[in-house]
Amino acid sequence: MTHEELLAKINYNLDKEVWLYNMSEALRAVVELHKPIGTACSVCKIEPDDDHDYSSRAAYPCLTIQAIEKELKNG
C-alpha cells in the first residue's frame, strides 16, 4: 500500500466505530516494533556515514516514538 493509499484509507474510516480499535492496534504494533534496546531503538538507525555504516542505532525514544508521544499529549 502506498503512503497516499494508507492516508486515504484512514480518512475513509474516520467515521466508523471500528476505526478507533483498528487504529489503536496499528499504533500498538508500531510502538512494540520500536522498543528500546538499552538506550537505542530496536528499529531505527542513524543515517549512514561516508562508509555507508548502517549499524548505528538511533537513540530511544526515536523520532517515531517522539512523534507518537507528541500527538498523544495533544489529544
Sequence and secondary structure as in RCSB ss.txt:
>XXXX:A:sequence
MTHEELLAKINYNLDKEVWLYNMSEALRAVVELHKPIGTACSVCKIEPDDDHDYSSRAAYPCLTIQAIEKELKNG
>XXXX:A:secstr
  HHHHHHHHHHGGG HHHHHHHHHHHHHHHHHT EETTEEEEEE    TT     EEESS HHHHHHHHHHHH 
